[in-house]
Amino acid sequence: MSRIWTLVFLMLAVSPGLISPAHSRAQTDVAPLSVAAAGLINPRGFAFTSEGQLIVAESGTGGETAATEDVPAPTGPYTGGPTGAVVRIAASCPTPLAANLASARGAGGESIGPSAVVIIGDKIYALVAGGGAAHGNPDQPAGIYDVTTGSPVLLADLSGWLRTNPVANPPENDFDPDGSWYSMATDSAGSALWVVESNSEQVVRVDLDGAITRIADLSADNQVPTAIAIGPDGAIYVGHLTSAPFTAGSATVIKIGTDNKTETVWSGLTMITGLAIDRQGTLYASELSGGRDHPPFFVPGTGRIVRQTGADSLEEVATLLNLPTTIQFGPDAALYVSMPAVGADTGTGVILRVETGAPLPLRAEDYDLTPPSCSGAEQGPTLIKLSDLGIDPASITITAGTTVTWRNTGEFEHSTKADPSSPVQWDSGSLIPGQEFVQTFDQPGTYPYFDGVFPDHRGTIEVIAGQ
């Protein structure tokens, strides 16, 4: 991944108990800090459609395919697999949009994969960082994909471009030839996509025809750029994680003007992972963790969101967050943040909604942040009852690889039969009372079906990417 970013995961990997969500101890009638989405597998960047629906990139959990090109330790070696996804949020829980995207698992236990989403018009673009031979996904390069229809179409091959367009000062000890493509943004006109890459340290522009241009080579600074946002004037703002030992107050935000010249516009921050700009032009940043000058450098539950009050000053917006990553303003003018950066392999990732106009700071432990149940997406056998009154439950969400069992609990014969529009066809035939039928769903998608004896009894199975 990035030059020093992998230390996040190396430190956390030896203390797995630290990555559990913060304990909630209070409730409020109208919560200015609340859970907007749950059940997410290592959530990263996200965006809102024109209808206000939330689209989220899930970095996945890597895979078992060994990389055919080395990334040095401690970052590498990687193993990869198609476990990344882009999901829609419905009733606070994920439903699949695009699955089987490249994901990779590094030596420290971190996952990289789909890392950002940008919507331009009716197009949904996903930045996929886990692709390429160095990540164990040689047939799916790191790049930007059009996932509008659910079938990914490569717009820009960032793996191939980086290999032929190196920066001036490539990292010496942990060079990743496929890059660590961390964040993506667009301007108000949706004219192009801007991407920040952390390992070689650079910012590139990708036109909507797929042309790639480097606009800033930041490799001389070794500050590990991670976050990007576009200002109302078209200027590009980039936030830095910085390098070890991640001294508190050492992170900065730079501005890249239309002439591609850079200047520092905000200092005094710590371990930046996300940037956002409100309607008044004020900068906000998410900080992964509070600074500490000795290992472990990263302490879950000490992250925060801050907003700029001066060139080197800030105001706390939300505190005691668990390893926050991307931040983005929603159509309701509230700020949204995805978390945690690591430790959500089993779907414990969330997106929080933050009302920035509330009395600040908002302390996470002062609000009930218990996520809504997305238990339908848990791995394992799932029972559906075929009764004389209907199908119970009529709609479920499961992960790929789950086996579903239908049981006739009525007094008449029943059956389960795939609708003609279902990606997979099955027909149990008539089931007498007490008889069961099983079907395993290996691929993400929507599977409508009905009771072949009572066709008005209908059901739907949503299958999302495996955990």
N, C-alpha and C positions, 0 to 999 in steps of 0.2 A: 504494500500500500504506500503511504507517504513515507518520507525519510524518517520521521520520528514518530509519526502517528501510530505505528504498530506497537509502540511502547504502551499505549493505552490498554491494549488487549493483553499484552504480556503481563502487565501488572495485575489486571483484573482476573486473568486466567488462574492465578495462584490463590485467589480469594473468592471462590464462587459464591460464598454467602453474601458478599457485598453487593451483588447485582440485583437483588430483589427490590421490587418497588417500595417506595417510602410508605410507612404506615400512616393511614389517615385516622384522625382522631376527632374531627368535628364536622358538623354539617351546617349549611346555611340555607335559608329558604331560596335565595337567589344567589347562586354561586358565581362569583366573578372568575373563579378558576375551576374548570370542570373537564370531564372526559368527553371528547367529541367522537373518538373512534377507538376501538379496542380489537383484540384478537389478531394483532399484526405480527408478522414474522420479520424482526429486525427492520423496522420502518426507517426510511430515509426521507427523500424529498417528496413533495406533494403539490397539487394544484387544484383549483376549483374550476368546474365547467361554468358556462354562462347561466346554467340553471342552478348553480350553487352546489352541485354534487362534488364531493371530495374524491380525488384520484390520488392514490398513494403508491410509491415505489417501495417494494420489499426486497431487501438485498439477498434474501434466501439464506441457505445454510451450507453452501458449497456442494461438494460431491466426492466421489471416490476416484475420479480419473486423475492420474498424476500428470503434472505439467511436463511437457516435452522440452521446455526451455527454462533454465534456472533463474530464480530470483534468490539472491543470497539471503542467508539467515542474518538477523532474526526474523525478517519479514517473511521470506519463503522457507521452504518450497511450498507451493500452492497445490491443492487438489480441487478439481472443479466438477460441476454438474449443472443440469438445467433446473435449479430450484428457485431461481429468482422469479419475481412476478410483479405485475402492475395490477392493482385491485381498485374496484369502486367501493365506496362506503355506502351501505344501505342499512338504516336503522342502527347506526353506530358500528356495524360489523362488516367485514370484507366479503365482497363477492368478486369472482375472477373477471378481469378484463383481458390480460395477456399473461400467459403462463409459460413455463419451460424456458425462461430467459437465463442467460449465463450467470452463474454465481461461483465464487471460489472461496476456499477456506485456507487461511494462512497458518503458518507455524504456531502463531500465538493464539489461535482459536478464533480470530476475527473473520467476518465474512464480508466480501465485497461483491457487488452485483448491481442491480438497478438502483441508482442513487439519486435520481431527480426526475421530475415530470414537469413539462411545460406545455400549455395548451395555447395554440394559435388558431383562431377561427374555429373550425370544426375538426382540427387535427390535434392529436395527442402524441407528443414526442417523449420518449423515455431515454435517459442517459444510462447506459449499461456498462458498468466498470469492470465486471468480472470476466469479460471475454478475452480470448486470445490464447496462444500456445503456452505462455508463461503462467496462465491461470488454470490450465487443465481444460480449456474449452477452445480447441484449435479450429473448430468449425463455426464458431460464433465470435467474431471479433468484438473487442470493446468498441463501443460506438454509440451513435444516436439512432434510434429506431422509431419509425412511425408505427404506433400500436393502436391506432384509431379503431380498426376493425377487429382487433384481438389477434390477428396474425401479423407478427412483427415484420416490418420491411426496413431494411438497412438504408438509412439516409446518408450517414457519414461513417467511414471506417477509421476510427481514431487510432486503433492499433497499428494499422498499416501506415497511416500518416506520420505517427510519432517515430516509427522506425526509420523513415527516410527524412525526417526533419527534427534532428536532435537539438536540444537547447545548448547554449554556450557552455554551461557547466553541469553536465549530468552528474547525478549522485555517484559517489565512488563506492560506497559500501553496501547499498541496498537498491541498486538500479532495477527498475521494473520496466522492461521493454514494451509492455502493453499499457503502461501508465496507470495512474490512480486518479480517475476522472470523478471528482467529488461532487461538484455542484453545477447547476445550469440555470440560466435566466434569459429573459427576452425583454425588449423595450416595449413602450406603450403601443407602438405601431405594429409589433410582432414582425419586424423586418428581418430578424435573424436570431440565432441562438448563441449565447456566450457561455463558455465552459471554463471552469477552473480545474487545473490538473495539479495534484499535490506532490507527486514523486519527483518529477522533473522540474516542477514549479513554473507554471506558465498560465496564461489566459489565451484562449483561442476563440475566434468567431467562426461559426458555421452558418453559411447561407442556406436558404431553404431549398436550393438546388444541390446541396451537399458539399459545396466548395468550402475548404478549411483554410483559415489564415491565422497565424500567430499574431496577436496584437501586443503581447507583453511577455518578455522573457525575464522572469523573476529569479532565475536559478542562482544568481550571485549572492542572494540575501540569506538563503537557508532559513526562511521563516515559515515554511510549510503553509502555503495558501490553501484554504478550505472552503470559504464562503464567498458568494458573489451576489450582487444586487445591482439593478440598473436604476439610476436616478431619473427624475422627470425631465432633466436636461440632456439625457442620453449618456451622461457620465457613468463609468463603471466603478463600482466599489468592491474591494476585495478585502476579506478578513483573514487573519493568519492564526494558525494554531500555535506557532513558534516551535522551537526545538528545545530538547531537554536542557536544563531542568525545569522548564516551563514556569519561570519565576512570575509570581503574581504581579500583574500590571505591565508585563513586557510585551503583550500582544497589541497589534495596531491594525487600523483599517486604512488602506490607501485608496486614492482616487486616480483612475486612469481617464484622462481627458480625451476629447475627440481628436487631439493631436498625438494620442498614445503616450504622453508624458505622465509620469506618476508623481504623486505627492501624498504625504501622510496627513490625514484629516481627522484622525481620532486615535488617541493613545491612552495607555493606562488600563488596558483590558487584559483578560487572561483566557487563553485557550479557546479562541473563537471557533465555533462550528457552524453558525448560521448568521445571515444578515437579512434585514428587511427594512423597507422605507415606508413610512406612513404617508397619508394624503397631504400632510403639511411639510413633507420632506425631511422629517426627523429620522435619524438612523437608530435602529435597534440591533442588538447582537445577542446571540445565545452563547454562553460560556459552558464548556463541557464540565468543568470541575473547578473548585477553588484551588489556587496555587499552593504548592508545597515543594520545598527545595530538596526533598529526599524521597526515595522510593517507599511505598508506591506513590507515584506522582498524582494519580487520579483517584478521587474519593467519591463514589456514588452518593447521591443525595446532597451534594454541595454545588451542583450546577445552578445557573441562574440565567435570567433574561434581563438585559439592561438597555437603557436608551440614553442617547447622547445629550448632554447638557452643555458641553463645551469642548474645546479642542482636546483636553485631557481630563475631562470629568464625565460623570455618568450618574444616572439614577436607577436604583434597583426596581424592576417591574415584578418579577416573580423569582422566588428563591427556594432553596432546598429541593431542586429538581434532580431527577435521576438520569444523569448523563444525556442532556438534551442535544439534539442534532439540528435539523433544519427548522427555521421559523419562516412564516409566511402570513401576510394579512389576508383575511377572508373577505367575502363580499359584504359581511355584516360589520366590517371595520374592526373586528376583534383579531387578535394575534393568535396564531396556532403554532404549536411546537410538537415535533415528533421525538420520541424517546422510548427506550434507552439506546445508546450507541452500540451496546453489546449486551448479550444475555437474553435476547427474546427469540431464541430458536423455537420455542414451543408456543409461539403466538401470544406472548405476554406484552408485546409492544402496544403503545397507545399514542394518540395525538390529543393534546390538551388544548382547550380554548381558554384564552387569557383576555379579560376585559381590561384594556390598558387605561381606561378612564376611571377605574375604580380606585379607592384609596390604596396607595402603594406603600411598601411592597406587599405582594401576595405571597404568603408562605405556604408551600405545598402541604405541610403537615397540619395546617389549619382548616383544610377542606377535605370533604369526602371524595377521594379520587378512586374509589372502588370502581373498576371498569364494568360496564354492562356485560352480561354473559353472552359469549359467542360459543357456547359449549357445543353447538351443533357442528362446529368445525374441528372438534377433537378427534384424534386418530383412534380407531378401534371399531369393533362391530357396532352397528346401529340397527335398532329394531323399529319397524314400521308395522302397525296393526291394520289389517284389512278387516273392517267390521261391516256389519249390515248397514250402518249409518254413514259410512264413508271411510276415508283413509286418515289415519292418525299416527304421526303428524302429517299434514298434507304437503309441507315443504320443509326440507332440511338442508343444511350446509355441512359438507364433510370435506376432509382433506383427501387428496389423491392417494389411492392405495387402500382406502377404507372398504370393508365388506358390509353391505347392507342386507339385513334379513327382513323379509316380509312374512308375517304370521297371520293366518286366518283365525281371527278371534270371534267370528260371527257364527250364526247357525246355518248359513247357506254357503254354497261354494263361492269362492272368490278367486281372482287371479291378479297378477301384475304383468303389464304388457307395455313395452316402450311405445311412445308416440312416434309416428313416422318421421317427425322432425328431430328426434333424439340422435345424437352422434353415435350411440351404440344401441343396437336392437336386442331385446330379450323378450321372452314370452314364457311365463311359468306354466302355462296351461292351468286347468282347473285345480284348485287346492281345496281339499275337504277341510272341515273345521279342525283346527289344531295343526294342520300341515304347514310347512315353511318352505320358502324359496330364498336362495342367496345369490347375490351378484356383487362382484368387486368392480369398483370404478377407479381405473388407473390414470385417466387423463382429465385435467381440469375442463370444465364446460358445464352447460346446462342440459339436464336430462329430464324432459317431461315424460310422464307415463300415465296410465289409467288402469282401472280395474276392467279386465276383459269381459267379466260377467255383468258388471254394472258400469257401463262406459261413462256415465255421468260422474262417477267418483274419480277424481283426477289428482295427481301429485306432481311435485317437481323436486329434483335433486340437484343442488348446486355443488360442484366439486372445485375446490381451490387447490393451489399448489401445496405439495406435501411439506410438512414441517421437518 
